[in-house]
Amino acid sequence: MLKVDQLRLGFTAGKQTLAAVDGISFAIAKGETFALLGESGCGKSATAQGIMRLLPAAGRIISGSIQLDGEELLALPEADMRAWRGSRMAMIFQEPATSLNPVLTVGRQIGEVLERHRNLRGAAASQRMLELLRQVGIADPERRLGEYPFQLSGGMKQRVMIAIALAGEPELLIADEPTTALDVTVQAQILDLLAGLQAERGMGMLLITHDLGVVARMAHRIGVMYAGELVEVASREDFFSRPQHPYTQALFAALPEVSRRGMALTTIPGQVPALSAMPAGCRFAERCPHVMAVCREVSPPWREPKAGHAVRCHWQAGAAAENPLPPPAQSEVEVERPAFLAVSDLKVHFPIRRGLLQRTVGHVRAVDGVSLAISAGRTLALVGESGCGKTTVGKALLQLIKPSAGSVRLGPNELVGMAPKRLRAARRHMQMVFQDPFASLNPRLRVGDIIAEGMAALSTENDAEARLAALAALLQQVGLPDEAAGRYPHEFSGGQRQRIAIARALAVQPELLICDEPTSALDVSVQAQILNLLKKLQQELGVAYLFITHNFAVVEYLAHDVAVMYLGRIVEQGRAEDVLRAPQHPYTQALLSAVPVPRLDAPTAVIRLGGETPSPAKPPAGCHFHPRCPHAMPVCREAYPETRRFSATHTVNCHLLP
């Protein structure tokens, strides 16, 4: 159906055009999903934009052919191409918040496609809009049609994007990272929806992602991209059982999982080469563990180790046998340590103000009675869907947000209500690593000044020479060269920026690091570097971590203890092996069942949760989870469940437990 042949496209920089996609070829049949996989900067999204002819102003299609049902798309005038976009082919963009028009209602944006491509107006168009919104799983579609994008959650915005893409009934759907920013439960719903619609309509799908779990669940065939070139194309079975290219093998080896606990993850040294400095030979040569002299001189030809499995590599020692896993890690010896941070019944309620006099008419119960304890040298993972209050807990522990009630004790000291001067000194013991390192680093300061700022503010190193020595030691500790101190944040990659953020937090020698989704925006290989670094620092310095995340693979690899949050309250907590191997709360069970696993033998049964997460401004009576719980009983609607002890290290808030 879709045939891409020797496609080359690039971006103009001054008087030259730098190739971002360099001679890639693939085909997609009706009803087939072809996944494009690779790190950021490999050219995946540029390929999708090239196929749709939606390249940015600096983008140029240099050469090649793109055919849909035998029609050459590159030869079509722009006016004809507009008729193809939306009706014959459609695209789901990576970031729905920036792809939807903020000043048009949902109904107007879907109606635009129906009017142009299906010639539907008035009542017929309204009826079709309601059908589309129901199809993508949006409750109360009549109300949603009149709402604007800012009134919708992230998951709902993504579903609206899918409804717009499907409105023209396309033959080809291009999905660019359609679930990257979504929680696992919403992600499972979106993937099921796409798979169901594909089976129903016989749609071809180009799925662009860097999540191997999503690939295992959705793809029929996979193409691995590196530095603008395809380096391996294989069926789903061959790809997951016998990956051939060293880059593909490295991606699998970098995945965090429980079997690698206690071990260092495999990392890929270096970075994807810049467009202006592409090597003459194999583009992966500088990062490859099997590099030979010929790799640096000659670009490798395609070869087929098996019918339908093509690889572009000089090295022929073979595949990673059955995607090998290391032997199970030995259980770490549990040493009971006293909690040095104890949180009891913490509440953070934000007032809702209305009217001319801004009177308080209610409260958003962002955090509503959280209790937890963290011991030295241990990692507590705080997991849950977006909007459940995880980040608010982290900020309230540091008193960056003032708690409404409850207690936060650091050693013998109570932090809630502490005098500002004493609180400033106490913050030396706790620091935070934020989700987006670029937004949290001052772009006008050099890295050395950013790291030293904390030392000066909290007077940990007053002597200039001692401060310089401490700075050099910190950079070495987080794996950055000494000259990094004189450079600015924009000169570093995402993974390096996150290392700078970690060095800044460690500068004042804290006992606790609060890590807010520190790896969520990073590629698998860069994530492995950061996780290795965090594990090494914990072993060397005895630092404790509160790790806020929704990535369960990271939780399995890194965490000693897990607390699961839902709508401002912790519903289950205990040792990581207890909670992840034998979850007791229906919400934890649903979360874990929805996690896509990068294996062929992964369980496929997903526990479906109905509806959307209720608003923390109006939490349901009784158990907060009962409107979505498949096992809800009458008592669940009347009273919030007491904390029940399932074992010595495992507690659950649920009426289902005796």
N, C-alpha and C positions, 0 to 999 in steps of 0.2 A: 504494500500500500504506500508507505513512505520509503523513498530510496535516496540516501545522501551519498554522493560520490565525490571523493577527493576535495572536500570543502575546505577552503582556506579563507579565513577572515581575520582582520586585524584592526588596529586603532592608529590613527595618525598622531604623530608626535613631532611637531615642527614640520620638516620637509620629508620625513620618512614615515612609512607605515610598518608598524611592528606586528608580526603575525601572532595572534592569541590562540587561533585554532589552525593547525597546520596539516591539512591533507587527511581529514578523517572520513571514513566510509562506513556506513551501516544501513540496515534495512529493518523495517518494522512491518509485520503482517497484521491483518485484521484480527482483533481480539487478543493481540499479543502485547505484553508489557516488556519494554526494553529499558533497563536501568543504566544510567550513566553515573559512574561512581568515581570519586577522587577527592583530593584535598582542595581547599579554597585556592583560587588562582590557577586552576588547571584548564579552565576554558569551558566548563560544563554549561554555565548560564549563557555565555556568549554563543555557544552552539545553538541553544534553544532560541535565543533572540534572532540569530541568523536565519533559522528555519522559518520563523514568523515574519522575518524582515522588519524587525523592530529594534535594530541596533541603535545605540545612542548617536548623537551628532558626529562624534569622532570615529565611529565604526565604519568599516568598509568591507564588503565581500570582494575578496581578491580574485578567486577563481573557484571552479567546482560546479556541481550540479545538485539541485534539490528537486525531486519529483514526488508529487502526490497523485496517486492514481494515474500515472503516466504523463501528467501535466507538469511542464518545467516552470517552477515557481519563480526562478530568478529572471525569466524572460517576461513575466507579466508586468504590465504597467501598474503603478501604485493604485489607480482607481479600481482595477480588477482585483488587485490583491486585497483591498478592503472588503470586497464581497466574499473572498475566501476566508479571511480572518473572522472567526465568530460562527460561520456556518459550516465550513468544511474542516477547519482546524481551530482549536482554542487553547488558551494557556492559563494555568493557575499560577499566579506569581508568588514569590517567596514571602513577601511581607504584605499581608492584606491591608494593614493600616495605611500604608502609603499607596496602595494600588486602587483603593476605593475612593470615589470622589466625596470629600467631606461635606459638601454643600448640597448634595442630592440625596433624596431618600433611597432606601433599599429598593422600593417598588419602581422608582424612576430609572434606576440603573439597570435592573433586570428588563424593564419595559423597553428600554432603548435597543437591546439586542433582539427582543421579540419583534419589535416594529420593523427593524432594518432587515433581519434575516429570515423571519417567519411570516412577515406581513400580518401580524396580529395587533389589534388595537381594542380599546374599550373593554367590554365585559369579558370577551374571549381572552384578551391578554391578562386581565386580572385573575381569571380562573387558572390560566397556565402558570402565572407567578406563584399562586398559592400551592399548586401541585409541586412545583420545583422546590419551594421552601420545605414542604412536607417530606419530599424525597430526600433532601439533604439533612433531615432530622431536626428541623427548627420547630419548637413548640409555639403555639399561638401565632401562626403565620399572618393572620389578618392584622394583628397589631404591629408585627415586625415590618410589614411593607411600608408603613408610614413613619418608621424610625430612621434616624441617621446613623452612619457607621460608629460614631463615638458612643452611642447608646448600647452597643453590643460588646460582648466579651470577645477575647482573642479567638476562641474556638468558633464562635458564631460568625465573626467576620470572615474566617476562613471558609465556613460553609456557604456564606453569601457569595464569596468569590467563586466557589465551585458551582453554585446555582447559576451565576452569570455565564460561566464557561460552558455549562451544559444547555443553556437556554436555546442556543442555535443548533442543538443536536449534531455536534461535530463528529467526523469520522476519526479524527486524530486529536488526542488530548495531551498537551505537554504540561507536566506537573513539576514545577521547579521548587524543590524542598517544601512540599505541601504541608508537612507536619513538624517542621523544625522547632517552631516556637510553642508547640502545643503540649499539654499534659498527656501522659500515657493513655488515660481513659478516652480523652477526646481524639487522640491520635488513632486509637483502635477503631473508633466510630468512623473517622474520615477514611481510613484504609479499607474498612469493610464496605463503606458506601461506594468508593471508587471501584473496588473489585466487583461489587454487585451490578453497578451500572455498566461496567465493561462487559460482563457476561450477558447482560440483558440486550445491549445495543451492538455488541461486536466491535467496540471501539478499539483502535490501536492506542497505546499509551507510551509516551517517553517520560520516564520517571527519573528526575535528577535528585540525587541525595548523597550524603556522606555517611548515612546510617546503615550499617550492614544488617541490622535487625529488620529494618523496613524492606531491604532488598530481599532477604530470605523469605519474607512473608508475601511479597507482591510480584517479584520479577519472574519472567520466563527465561529471559536471556540477559546477560550483564556485559557491559563494556566498561573497562577501567581506563580512565583518562589520566595522563600525567603530562604536564607542561605543553598542553595543546595537541597532544597526540593520543590516539588509542594505543594501549600497550597490550591489552588482553581482551578477548571476546570469547565468552563461553556460555553454555547452558547453566541454569541454576544448580543442577546436580553436580556438574563438573567443577563449577566455580567454588562451591562450598566443600567439596570432598577432596579435590586435587588442584588447588591454585598453582599456576606455573611461574608467573612473573615474580621476580624478587620483590617488586613494589607491592603486589597483591599479598604476598606472603607476609611482608612487613606490616601491612594494615591489620591482618588477622592477629599477628603476634602482639600488636600494641593494644588489643582490646582488654580492658580490665574485667576480670571475672573471679569468682570465688576460688577456682582451682589455682589461680596465680597469687592468692593471698600470701603475704610474707615474702614474696619474690619481687624483684625489680621487673617492671614491664619492659618489653623490647621497644626501643625508640628508633626513629629514622633520623640520623644526624643531618644537619644542614636544612636548607629550605628549597622550595620550588624555584628554579632559576628565573630571573627577571626576563621580561620580553626582549629587552635590549641586550641581553647577554646569554642567548641560547647557545649551548655547546654544539660543536659540529657533529659529534658522534651520538651515542645514546644519551638522552637527556637525563636519565636517572643515574648515570655512571658515578658522579661525585658522591652519591649517597648510598651506593649499592655495596653490600658486603661481598659480592662475587665478581667485582669489576676486574676486567682483563685489559690488556693494552689495546686490543681491537675495539673495545667499547668506546674509547675516547676518540677514535679516529673515524669509524664507519657507523652510520646509522643502521641499526639492525633490521633485517628484512622480516616479513611475516613468515611464520612456519606453523604447521598444524600437527601437534603431537597426537591429536585424535580428531576424527571427523567432527566438525562443528565447534572445535575448541582451537582458536588461533592465538598465538602469542608472538610478541615482537621483542626478541631477546637473543643475544649471542650465547649466553650461558645455557647449557643443555643438560645440566646434572639432574634435572627433573623436578617433580612437584614436591611440595611439602606433603608427606604421606598422611592422607586422611586428616588434613588440617590438625597437626599434632598439638596436643595440650601437654603442659608439663605435669609431672606427678603431683597429686594433691599435696598441698602444703601441710606441714605438721601443725597441729593445733598449738596456738601460742599459749604459754603457761599463764593462767589467769592469776594475777596478784591483786588482792583486794587493797585498794588505796582509799583513804578518806576523800570525800568530795571536797574540792577546794572552791567550787562555785555551786551554790545551792539556790534554786529558784523555787519559790512556793506561791501558788495561787496568783500568778502574775496576770494583771489585766491592763489592756490598753484600749480605752474607748474614746473614739473621736466624736465630738459633738456635731450634730447636723443643725445648721442655723438657717432660718428662713425669715423673710419679711424685712421691712424697712429697718427695724430695730435689731435685726439679726438675733432673734430669740432662739434658744435651743429647743428644738422640737423632737429630738431623739438622739440616739447614739449609734455609731458604727462600732460594733463589738469586734474589733480586729483581732484582739487576743483576749480570751475570756476564761481565765483561770488555768494557766499553764504551770505545771510543776515538773522540774527536772533537776538532775545533778550531774556534774562533770568532774571526773577525777583526773589527776595529773597523768600525762602520757597516754591518754585514751581519746578516741574519736567518737563523738555522739553525732549521728546523722539525723537531721530533722527533715522528714519527707512529707509530701502532700501536694495537692494540686495548686495551681496559681490562685492567689487571692485567699489562701487559707490562713495567712498571718505569719508565715515562716520568717520573712525578712523583718517584719515588725518586732518579732521576738528578739532577733539578733540585735537590732538597734536599741530596743528597750533594755537589754542586758548592759549595754554600754552607756545607758542613760542619754543616748542621742535623741530618743523620744521619751518623754516623761511618762512613766507608768501611772495608770489611774488608781491602781491598788496592787497589793501583793508585796513580796519580799525578794530581794536579790542580794544574797550574802556572798562576798568574796573573802574567803577565810573567816576571820572573826568580824569583819566589817560589813555593816548594812549600807548598800549603795543607794537605795531609794530614800530620797530626802536628804542625802549627804550634802554638806556645804560645798559650793562650787570649787573652792581652792583644794579641798581634800579630794574631791571627785577627780579633779585634773591629775593629781598625783596617783590616784587609784587606777586611772586609765592606762598607766604604764604596764599594768599586769594583764590588760586585755586589749587586743587590737583587732581590726576588721580588714578583710580582703574582699573588695567589692566585685560584683558580677562583671562589670565592663571596665577593664583596666584603663582604656583610653579616656573614658569620661572621668575617671577618678584620679588621674595624674594631671598636674598643672602643666599645660603645654608650653608655658613661658619659662619654666624652670628647667635647668639641666638635671639629669638623673641624680648626680651627686648631691645637689641641693635638695631635691625631693626627699632622698633617703635621710640626709642629715637634719632636715627640718624637725623631725620628731625628737631627735637627740637634743637639739637646742631647746625646743619648747618644754621638754620634760626634764631637762638638765641631767641626762644620763652620762653625757661626755662633755665637760666644759672646756677641756684642753684641746686646742685646735689640732695638734699633732696626733693626740689619741683619737680624735674624731676621724681624722683621715685614715688612720690605721684600721679603725672599726669599720669604716666605709669599704675599704679594700677587702677586709675579711668577709663582710656581708655579700659583696658582689661575687666573691669566690664561692661562698656558701651556696648561693642560688645559681651558680654556673654561668655567670656573665664575666666578660673580660674587664680588666681594669680601666681600659679606655672608655668603657660605657658611661663612666661617671661624667664625662665631658660632653655627652650627646643629649639630644632632646627626645621626648617620648615618641614623636612621629617618625623617628629614624629606626624604630624597632618593629619586629613582627608582633602579632597578637600574643604568642606564647612568651616572647621576651618581655613584653609589657607586663604580663601577669607575674613574671619573675620579679620585675622591679617593684610591683605592688606588694609582693610577699616580702622582699628585702626591706621595704619601707616599714611594714608592720613589725618585722623582726628587730628593727633598729633599736627599739627601746626595751628589748629582751622580755617580751611578754610571756606569761605562763599559758595564756589561752588565745588562740586565733579563731575568730568567727569568720568562716569562709562562706560567702554568699554566692552560690552557683559559680565557683571560680573557673570551671572548665566547660560551662555550657556553650560558650561561643567558639570553642576551639576544635580543630580537627582532631581525629583519633590519635595521630602520631604526636601532636603537640600536647594533647591531654595526657598521654602516657608520660611525657617529660615532667609535667606539673605534678602528677600523682606520685611519680618516683621521688621528686624533690620533697613533697610534703611528708612522705613516708620516711625519707632519710633524715629530715629535720626533727621529726618526732623521735626517732631512735637516738639521734645525737644530743638533742637539747631537752627531751622530755616534754615538748610542747603538747598541750591538749588542743583538740579541734572541736568546734561546733560546726558541722559541715551541713549547710543548707543546700538541698539539691532535689531534683526529681529524676535523676539518673540512677536507676537501681543497680546497674552494673558497677558504677563507682562505689555505691554503698556496700555492695558485696565484697569488693576488693579492699576497701579502706576502713570501714567502720567497725568498731567494737560493739557499740550499742546503737539502737535505732528507736526514734520516737516518731510516730505517724500522726500528723495533724489533719483535722477536718474542721473547717469553719471556726477557727479560733481556739479549738480545744484539742488536747492530745487524746486520741482514742485507743492507742495501743503503744506500749513501749517495753523494751527488754533487750537482751543480748541479740546481736545481729543474727546469729545462727538460729535462735529461737523464733524471732519475728519473721525472717525470710524463709525458713524451712517449714514452719508450722504456724502460719498466720491464723489468728482466731477471730479478729473483727471482720465483718463482711466487707468493710471498706478496704482494709489492707488486702484481703483476698482478691477483690476486684482490681486494685492497683497492680498487684503482682501478676495477675492473669493477663493484663493488657500490655505488659512489657514485651516488645518484639525481641526475639532472641536470635542471634546470628548463627543458627545451626539448622540443618535439614530436619533433625528429629525433634524440633521444638514443639511443645504442646500447643495446639491450635484453639482450644476451648477458651474463649474470653467471656468473663462475667460481664454482662451488659448492665450499665447503670442508666436508669431512665432519667430524663429531664436534665436541668442545669443545676449547678451548685446554688443553693438559696443565698440571698443577700445577707451579709453580716449585720446589716441595719435592721433586718426583720428575720432573725433566726427562728426556725420552727419550734413549737412547743415540744417538750419531751426530748427524746434523742434527736440531735440535729440531723442525723443521717436518715431518719425513718422515711422521709418522702421518696428516697432513691433506693432504699434497702429492699432486696428481694425477699428477706425473711422477717419483715416488720410485723410485730404483734400489737394488740391494743395497748399494752403497757408502754410500748415504745413511744406512743403518741402522747402519753400522759406525764411521764417522769424521766428525767435524765438519769441514765444508769450510773450506779456507784462503781468505783474502781474495784475490779475483781482480780485477785491474784491467781493466775493460771499456774505459775511455778514460782520458785524463789526469786527468779530474775525476769519474770514476764508478767506484766499487768495489762488488763483489757477493760475498757468501759463499754460493756454490752450486756443487754438483758438476756441474750441467748445463752450466756454462760451461767452455770448453776452457782 
